[in-house]
Amino acid sequence: MATGGLMGGIYKPLTDQQIETIHQKALDILEQVGVGYEDNLEALEMLEKAGCNIESKARKIFMPRDLVTKMVNKAPGEFTLYSRDGKNDLFIGKDRVYAGTGGTTVSILDLETGKMRETLLKDQYEISKLVDTLDHIHFYQSAVVPLDIPGERYDPNILFAAMMGTNKHIMFGCNFRSGLRESFKIASMVVGGEENLRAKPVFSISACVIISPLKFCSQSVANIQQAAKLGIPTTITSAPMSGSTAPMTMAGTLLQTHAEELAGITLHQLTVTGAPVMYGALPARADMKTMGYRGGAIECGMMQAAQHQLSQRIDIPNYASSGLSDSKVPDAQAGWEKAFTTLLAVMGGNNYIHHAAGMLESMNAVAFEQYIIDDEIIGASCNLLKGICVDEEHLGFDAIAEVGPGGHYLMSPHTLKHMRSEYFQGNGISHTGNRNAWEKQGSPDTWQRANEMAKAIIYNDTAPKIDRNIETKIRDQFDIALDMGKPTH
């Protein structure tokens, strides 16, 4: 059973006063330091009309704090990211927790050889098919960049392949406005028309609107504006690294990231007031020895919990990150780095935690087996949020009285009633038998067990998630490259 939507917020690294200090200082940054911009920023005129001061020579936008506060307050505090079958709808906001995939990597561990290879469009379909069966992965965020697809065909093919594999909510980073329009049309055909899609968006987009530090990306801004007009939920992403594209300190990184998010959300709400948007702060840490990305650092989990607190200061659902690892394969290092960051993100109450499943090598690779393992980590982490129920039934006084001193509870009705619901059951990847049984199975490690489980799901000849007649119509109208009849293994 899926465990999404449980309430977090039990780990809060920032005090109320610290949250307020960061928020007010972020408004100071937007008003006094300003936000830079690239050439061809189409939103420039809109921002100036709204009251922003534009210094064209310096390419800076100064945003009055009253304007920022007004527009941020217009964004909805809660909304739903829909699944196609209604079984995995995500009602996000407050401290409700959901976790899923992420990535857009260009490398994957091959399921047969265990060696790294380039990602293909078929991988997008097979990963989404795998994720569709894993109860504790609540949504599918596009995992790979198919290197066998030209850039201009990327957006519609990415969405189509994912929709063929899963009914869960899909998010992806749309590259082109034409691609977003085509993706919107494809999704409309799948759900029965544009009105149905606008009423219940089954896909959303993420866009790195800010190039840290403090600079608008013209292409991403254009994409979020188009998505807002289409009624597609949007994430305003900002991903600075401490010591590289943000101050070295965690507090400084949080401050800059919050300012960047406020700027992006203001622009989004000026485009379409009240359009669904997520606060997409993804603060990270740079490895000062190599200047590489330290995705598995414990501080990433700490800052992510803090970012949720800051998103709640302005009452906007947040998009978060966890489950990243610097490990190259599904090993012990991957296990502890993923468990720490995912547990902190879940306990912090983050609403939409992407990257939580499948990722390796600091966002450079994914592995089919890792999705199985991470499903277990996410499920266990979310199970913590249930707490311990202490009521008359769960106290078991009558059962204790019935068994009495020296007895046992193996056949107690109380045991039979609660044995499958009281404790986290897992998906079967954790080996819980004795050593003799394990040795008879060939002494498989976790990676080997996950490999067999992934193959059983991916190689299973299940029906695609798009009706065959609709699939044919989509292929007739769009340049779809996914070949369902050509096995990759």
C-alpha positions as CSV (number, residue, x, y, z in Angstrom):
1,M,0.0,0.0,0.0
2,A,1.3,3.5,-0.9
3,T,2.4,5.6,2.1
4,G,2.3,9.0,0.5
5,G,0.6,12.0,2.0
6,L,1.6,11.3,5.6
7,M,2.4,14.4,7.7
8,G,6.0,15.2,8.3
9,G,7.3,18.4,9.9
10,I,8.8,16.6,12.9
11,Y,12.4,17.7,12.1
12,K,12.8,21.5,12.0
13,P,16.4,22.8,11.9
14,L,15.3,26.5,11.9
15,T,13.6,28.4,14.7
16,D,10.7,30.7,13.8
17,Q,12.9,33.7,14.4
18,Q,15.6,32.3,12.0
19,I,12.9,31.7,9.3
20,E,11.7,35.3,9.6
21,T,15.3,36.6,9.5
22,I,16.0,34.7,6.3
23,H,12.8,35.7,4.7
24,Q,13.2,39.4,5.4
25,K,16.9,39.4,4.3
26,A,15.8,37.6,1.0
27,L,13.4,40.5,0.4
28,D,16.2,42.9,1.0
29,I,18.3,41.0,-1.6
30,L,15.6,41.3,-4.3
31,E,15.0,45.0,-3.5
32,Q,18.6,46.1,-3.1
33,V,20.9,43.6,-4.8
34,G,18.5,42.7,-7.6
35,V,18.3,39.7,-10.0
36,G,20.2,39.5,-13.2
37,Y,18.8,38.4,-16.6
38,E,19.9,37.0,-19.9
39,D,19.3,38.4,-23.4
40,N,15.7,38.0,-24.8
41,L,14.0,37.8,-21.4
42,E,10.4,38.2,-22.7
43,A,9.0,38.9,-19.2
44,L,11.0,42.1,-18.8
45,E,8.2,44.4,-19.9
46,M,5.7,42.6,-17.6
47,L,8.0,43.0,-14.6
48,E,8.6,46.7,-15.3
49,K,4.8,47.3,-15.6
50,A,4.3,45.6,-12.3
51,G,6.7,48.0,-10.6
52,C,10.1,46.5,-10.9
53,N,13.0,48.8,-11.5
54,I,15.0,47.6,-14.6
55,E,18.6,48.7,-15.1
56,S,19.2,47.6,-18.7
57,K,22.9,48.5,-18.7
58,A,23.7,46.4,-15.7
59,R,21.0,43.8,-16.7
60,K,19.4,43.9,-13.3
61,I,15.9,43.7,-12.0
62,F,15.1,45.2,-8.6
63,M,11.9,43.8,-7.2
64,P,10.0,45.9,-4.5
65,R,9.4,43.8,-1.4
66,D,5.7,44.8,-1.4
67,L,5.3,43.5,-4.9
68,V,7.0,40.2,-4.1
69,T,4.9,39.7,-1.0
70,K,1.7,40.5,-2.8
71,M,2.4,38.1,-5.7
72,V,3.7,35.3,-3.5
73,N,0.6,35.5,-1.4
74,K,-1.5,34.9,-4.6
75,A,0.0,31.4,-5.2
76,P,-2.1,28.5,-3.9
77,G,-1.0,26.8,-0.6
78,E,-2.4,23.4,-1.7
79,F,-3.3,21.7,-4.9
80,T,-3.4,18.3,-6.5
81,L,-1.0,16.6,-8.9
82,Y,-3.2,14.0,-10.5
83,S,-2.6,10.4,-11.6
84,R,-4.4,9.0,-14.5
85,D,-6.2,6.3,-12.6
86,G,-6.9,8.3,-9.4
87,K,-5.0,5.8,-7.3
88,N,-1.9,8.0,-6.8
89,D,-3.1,11.5,-6.7
90,L,-0.8,13.8,-4.8
91,F,-2.6,16.4,-2.6
92,I,0.4,18.5,-1.9
93,G,1.0,21.3,0.6
94,K,1.5,21.8,4.4
95,D,3.6,19.0,5.7
96,R,2.3,16.2,3.4
97,V,5.1,14.0,2.1
98,Y,5.5,12.3,-1.2
99,A,8.7,10.9,-2.7
100,G,9.6,9.7,-6.2
101,T,12.1,9.6,-9.0
102,G,14.2,12.3,-10.7
103,G,17.4,12.5,-12.7
104,T,17.6,13.3,-16.4
105,T,20.9,11.4,-16.5
106,V,22.8,10.3,-19.5
107,S,24.1,7.1,-18.0
108,I,22.5,3.9,-16.7
109,L,23.8,0.6,-15.3
110,D,22.7,-2.0,-17.8
111,L,20.4,-4.6,-16.3
112,E,22.2,-7.5,-17.9
113,T,25.9,-6.5,-17.8
114,G,26.0,-4.3,-14.7
115,K,28.2,-1.9,-16.8
116,M,27.5,1.7,-17.4
117,R,26.1,2.7,-20.8
118,E,24.3,5.6,-22.4
119,T,20.6,6.1,-21.8
120,L,18.0,5.4,-24.5
121,L,14.3,6.2,-24.9
122,K,13.5,2.6,-24.1
123,D,15.0,3.2,-20.7
124,Q,12.4,5.9,-20.0
125,Y,9.6,3.5,-20.7
126,E,11.1,0.6,-18.8
127,I,11.9,2.7,-15.7
128,S,8.4,4.2,-15.7
129,K,7.0,0.6,-16.0
130,L,9.1,-0.5,-13.1
131,V,8.1,2.5,-11.0
132,D,4.4,1.9,-11.7
133,T,4.6,-1.3,-9.7
134,L,6.5,0.1,-6.6
135,D,4.0,1.3,-4.0
136,H,6.3,3.6,-2.1
137,I,7.5,5.6,-5.1
138,H,4.6,8.0,-5.4
139,F,5.3,9.7,-8.7
140,Y,7.4,9.5,-11.8
141,Q,9.8,12.3,-12.6
142,S,11.6,11.8,-15.9
143,A,14.8,9.8,-15.1
144,V,16.9,9.9,-18.3
145,V,17.9,11.9,-21.3
146,P,17.6,9.5,-24.3
147,L,20.7,10.0,-26.3
148,D,19.1,8.3,-29.3
149,I,16.6,11.1,-29.7
150,P,17.4,14.5,-31.3
151,G,16.8,17.5,-29.1
152,E,13.9,18.8,-31.1
153,R,12.0,15.5,-30.6
154,Y,12.9,15.2,-26.9
155,D,9.9,16.7,-25.1
156,P,6.9,14.8,-26.7
157,N,8.9,11.5,-26.7
158,I,9.9,11.8,-23.1
159,L,6.3,12.3,-22.0
160,F,4.8,9.6,-24.3
161,A,7.3,7.0,-23.2
162,A,6.6,7.7,-19.5
163,M,2.8,7.6,-20.1
164,M,3.2,4.3,-21.8
165,G,4.8,2.9,-18.6
166,T,2.9,4.4,-15.7
167,N,-0.4,5.9,-14.6
168,K,1.3,7.8,-11.8
169,H,1.8,11.6,-12.0
170,I,4.6,12.5,-14.4
171,M,6.9,15.5,-14.2
172,F,9.7,16.4,-16.6
173,G,11.8,19.4,-17.6
174,C,10.5,20.7,-20.8
175,N,13.2,22.1,-23.1
176,F,11.2,23.9,-25.8
177,R,8.0,25.8,-26.0
178,S,7.0,23.8,-29.1
179,G,7.8,20.7,-27.1
180,L,5.5,21.7,-24.3
181,R,2.7,22.4,-26.7
182,E,3.1,19.0,-28.3
183,S,3.3,17.3,-24.9
184,F,0.1,19.1,-23.8
185,K,-1.7,17.8,-26.9
186,I,-0.5,14.3,-26.3
187,A,-1.6,14.3,-22.7
188,S,-4.9,15.8,-23.7
189,M,-5.5,12.9,-26.2
190,V,-4.7,10.4,-23.5
191,V,-7.1,11.8,-20.9
192,G,-9.9,12.7,-23.3
193,G,-9.4,16.3,-24.2
194,E,-7.9,19.6,-23.1
195,E,-10.7,20.4,-20.7
196,N,-10.0,17.2,-18.8
197,L,-6.3,17.9,-18.7
198,R,-6.8,21.4,-17.4
199,A,-9.2,20.2,-14.7
200,K,-6.9,17.3,-13.6
201,P,-3.3,17.9,-14.8
202,V,-1.6,14.4,-15.0
203,F,1.8,15.9,-15.8
204,S,3.7,18.9,-14.6
205,I,7.0,20.5,-15.5
206,S,10.1,21.6,-13.6
207,A,12.2,24.5,-14.8
208,C,15.5,25.9,-13.6
209,V,14.3,29.4,-13.8
210,I,17.3,30.8,-11.9
211,I,20.9,30.4,-12.8
212,S,22.6,30.7,-9.5
213,P,23.5,33.1,-8.2
214,L,20.5,35.3,-8.8
215,K,20.0,35.3,-12.6
216,F,16.9,34.6,-14.7
217,C,17.2,32.0,-17.5
218,S,15.3,33.3,-20.5
219,Q,14.3,29.9,-21.9
220,S,13.1,28.5,-18.6
221,V,11.2,31.7,-17.9
222,A,9.4,31.4,-21.2
223,N,8.6,27.7,-20.4
224,I,7.0,28.4,-17.0
225,Q,5.0,31.3,-18.4
226,Q,3.6,29.0,-21.1
227,A,2.9,26.3,-18.6
228,A,1.0,28.7,-16.4
229,K,-1.1,29.8,-19.3
230,L,-1.9,26.1,-20.1
231,G,-2.8,25.3,-16.5
232,I,0.1,23.0,-16.1
233,P,1.6,22.9,-12.6
234,T,5.1,24.2,-12.5
235,T,8.2,24.0,-10.2
236,I,10.4,27.0,-9.9
237,T,13.8,25.3,-9.5
238,S,17.0,26.8,-8.0
239,A,20.0,24.6,-7.2
240,P,23.0,26.5,-5.9
241,M,26.0,24.8,-4.3
242,S,27.6,26.1,-1.1
243,G,31.0,27.5,-1.8
244,S,30.5,27.5,-5.6
245,T,27.3,29.2,-6.7
246,A,26.2,30.2,-3.2
247,P,27.9,31.3,0.0
248,M,30.0,28.6,1.8
249,T,27.7,28.6,4.9
250,M,24.4,26.7,5.1
251,A,22.6,29.9,6.3
252,G,24.0,31.9,3.4
253,T,23.0,29.2,0.9
254,L,19.5,29.1,2.3
255,L,19.2,32.9,2.1
256,Q,20.3,33.1,-1.5
257,T,18.1,30.2,-2.5
258,H,15.0,31.7,-0.8
259,A,15.6,35.0,-2.6
260,E,15.9,33.1,-5.9
261,E,12.6,31.2,-5.3
262,L,10.7,34.4,-4.3
263,A,11.9,36.0,-7.6
264,G,10.8,33.1,-9.7
265,I,7.4,32.7,-8.0
266,T,6.7,36.4,-8.3
267,L,7.3,36.3,-12.1
268,H,5.2,33.1,-12.4
269,Q,2.3,34.7,-10.5
270,L,2.5,37.9,-12.5
271,T,2.0,35.7,-15.6
272,V,-1.1,33.9,-14.3
273,T,-2.3,34.8,-10.8
274,G,-3.2,31.8,-8.8
275,A,-1.5,29.3,-11.1
276,P,-0.3,26.2,-9.3
277,V,3.4,26.5,-8.5
278,M,6.0,24.7,-6.3
279,Y,8.8,26.3,-4.4
280,G,11.7,24.3,-5.9
281,A,14.7,25.1,-3.7
282,L,17.4,22.5,-4.0
283,P,20.4,23.7,-2.0
284,A,23.5,21.5,-2.2
285,R,27.1,21.3,-1.2
286,A,30.2,21.6,-3.4
287,D,33.2,19.3,-2.7
288,M,35.8,22.0,-2.2
289,K,38.6,19.5,-3.1
290,T,37.2,18.7,-6.5
291,M,34.5,21.3,-7.0
292,G,32.1,18.5,-7.7
293,Y,28.6,18.0,-6.5
294,R,28.2,16.3,-3.1
295,G,24.7,14.9,-3.4
296,G,25.0,12.4,-0.6
297,A,26.2,14.9,2.0
298,I,24.2,15.0,5.3
299,E,24.0,18.8,5.1
300,C,21.9,18.4,1.9
301,G,19.3,16.7,4.0
302,M,19.5,19.4,6.7
303,M,19.2,22.2,4.2
304,Q,16.3,20.5,2.4
305,A,14.3,20.3,5.7
306,A,15.1,24.0,6.3
307,Q,13.9,24.9,2.8
308,H,10.5,23.3,3.5
309,Q,10.2,25.5,6.6
310,L,10.9,28.5,4.4
311,S,8.3,27.4,1.8
312,Q,5.8,27.1,4.6
313,R,6.6,30.7,5.7
314,I,5.0,31.8,2.4
315,D,2.5,28.9,2.3
316,I,3.6,27.3,-1.0
317,P,4.1,23.6,-1.5
318,N,7.8,22.7,-2.0
319,Y,9.7,20.5,-4.4
320,A,12.7,18.9,-2.7
321,S,15.5,16.5,-3.3
322,S,16.9,13.4,-1.4
323,G,18.3,10.0,-2.0
324,L,21.3,11.2,-3.9
325,S,24.6,9.4,-3.5
326,D,28.1,9.8,-4.6
327,S,28.4,6.0,-4.9
328,K,28.8,4.6,-8.4
329,V,26.9,1.3,-7.8
330,P,24.1,0.1,-5.5
331,D,26.3,-0.6,-2.5
332,A,26.5,0.2,1.2
333,Q,27.6,3.8,0.7
334,A,24.6,4.4,-1.5
335,G,22.4,2.8,1.2
336,W,23.5,5.1,4.1
337,E,23.7,8.3,2.0
338,K,20.2,7.7,0.6
339,A,18.7,6.7,3.9
340,F,20.1,9.7,5.8
341,T,18.9,12.3,3.2
342,T,15.6,10.7,2.5
343,L,14.8,10.3,6.2
344,L,15.6,13.9,6.9
345,A,13.5,15.1,3.9
346,V,10.6,13.0,5.0
347,M,10.8,14.0,8.7
348,G,11.1,17.7,7.5
349,G,7.7,17.4,5.8
350,N,8.9,18.2,2.3
351,N,6.0,17.8,-0.1
352,Y,7.4,16.5,-3.4
353,I,10.7,14.8,-2.9
354,H,12.3,14.0,-6.2
355,H,15.6,12.1,-6.8
356,A,14.6,9.9,-3.9
357,A,14.7,6.8,-6.1
358,G,17.1,5.4,-8.6
359,M,20.0,7.9,-8.5
360,L,23.7,7.2,-8.3
361,E,27.0,9.0,-8.9
362,S,25.8,12.4,-7.8
363,M,23.0,12.6,-10.4
364,N,25.1,11.3,-13.2
365,A,23.5,7.8,-13.4
366,V,20.6,5.7,-12.5
367,A,20.2,1.9,-12.0
368,F,17.1,-0.3,-12.4
369,E,18.1,-2.1,-9.2
370,Q,18.4,1.1,-7.2
371,Y,14.7,1.9,-7.7
372,I,13.8,-1.4,-6.0
373,I,16.2,-0.6,-3.1
374,D,15.0,3.0,-2.8
375,D,11.4,2.0,-2.8
376,E,12.2,0.1,0.5
377,I,14.1,3.2,1.9
378,I,11.2,5.5,1.1
379,G,8.6,3.2,2.5
380,A,10.5,2.7,5.7
381,S,11.1,6.5,6.1
382,C,7.4,7.3,5.5
383,N,6.4,4.6,7.9
384,L,8.1,6.6,10.6
385,L,5.6,9.4,10.1
386,K,2.8,7.1,11.3
387,G,4.1,7.2,14.8
388,I,3.0,4.8,17.5
389,C,-0.7,4.4,17.9
390,V,-1.7,4.2,21.6
391,D,-5.4,3.5,22.0
392,E,-7.4,0.8,23.7
393,E,-7.1,-1.6,20.8
394,H,-3.3,-1.1,20.2
395,L,-2.5,-1.3,23.9
396,G,-3.7,-4.9,23.8
397,F,-4.7,-5.0,27.5
398,D,-7.3,-7.7,26.8
399,A,-4.7,-9.8,24.8
400,I,-2.2,-9.5,27.7
401,A,-4.9,-10.6,30.1
402,E,-6.0,-13.5,27.9
403,V,-2.5,-14.9,27.4
404,G,-1.4,-14.3,30.9
405,P,2.0,-15.1,32.5
406,G,4.2,-17.6,30.6
407,G,2.0,-17.8,27.5
408,H,2.6,-16.7,24.0
409,Y,0.9,-14.5,21.4
410,L,1.5,-16.6,18.3
411,M,-2.1,-17.6,17.9
412,S,-3.7,-14.6,19.6
413,P,-6.5,-12.9,17.7
414,H,-4.8,-9.7,18.5
415,T,-1.7,-10.8,16.7
416,L,-3.5,-12.0,13.7
417,K,-5.4,-8.7,13.4
418,H,-2.3,-6.5,13.5
419,M,0.5,-8.6,12.2
420,R,0.3,-7.2,8.6
421,S,-0.5,-3.6,9.5
422,E,1.5,-2.6,12.6
423,Y,5.0,-2.9,11.1
424,F,6.5,-1.9,7.8
425,Q,6.4,-5.0,5.5
426,G,8.7,-3.8,2.7
427,N,8.8,-5.0,-0.9
428,G,10.9,-8.1,-0.3
429,I,14.3,-6.7,-1.2
430,S,15.6,-6.9,2.4
431,H,16.7,-10.5,3.2
432,T,15.2,-11.6,6.6
433,G,15.8,-15.3,6.5
434,N,18.6,-17.3,8.2
435,R,22.1,-17.8,6.8
436,N,21.4,-21.4,5.6
437,A,18.5,-20.3,3.5
438,W,20.5,-17.4,2.1
439,E,23.4,-19.6,1.2
440,K,21.2,-22.1,-0.6
441,Q,19.9,-19.2,-2.7
442,G,23.5,-18.6,-3.8
443,S,24.4,-15.9,-1.2
444,P,23.0,-13.0,-3.2
445,D,23.8,-9.5,-2.1
446,T,21.2,-6.7,-2.2
447,W,22.2,-5.6,-5.7
448,Q,21.8,-9.2,-7.0
449,R,18.4,-9.6,-5.4
450,A,17.2,-6.3,-6.8
451,N,18.5,-7.2,-10.2
452,E,16.3,-10.3,-10.3
453,M,13.3,-8.4,-9.0
454,A,13.7,-5.7,-11.6
455,K,14.0,-8.2,-14.4
456,A,10.8,-9.9,-13.3
457,I,8.9,-6.7,-13.6
458,I,10.5,-5.2,-16.7
459,Y,10.5,-8.4,-18.8
460,N,6.9,-9.1,-17.8
461,D,4.8,-8.6,-20.9
462,T,2.3,-6.2,-19.5
463,A,0.0,-4.0,-21.5
464,P,1.1,-0.4,-22.1
465,K,-0.7,2.3,-20.1
466,I,-2.0,4.1,-23.2
467,D,-4.9,2.6,-25.1
468,R,-3.9,1.1,-28.4
469,N,-6.3,3.2,-30.4
470,I,-5.1,6.4,-28.8
471,E,-1.5,5.3,-29.2
472,T,-2.1,4.9,-32.9
473,K,-3.6,8.4,-33.2
474,I,-0.7,9.9,-31.3
475,R,1.9,8.2,-33.5
476,D,0.0,9.4,-36.6
477,Q,0.2,13.0,-35.5
478,F,3.6,13.2,-33.7
479,D,7.1,12.0,-34.4
480,I,7.2,9.2,-31.8
481,A,10.3,7.1,-31.7
482,L,9.5,4.5,-29.0
483,D,9.5,1.1,-30.6
484,M,7.4,-1.3,-28.5
485,G,8.2,-4.3,-30.6
486,K,11.9,-4.1,-30.5
487,P,13.4,-5.6,-27.3
488,T,16.5,-4.0,-25.8
489,H,17.5,-7.1,-23.8
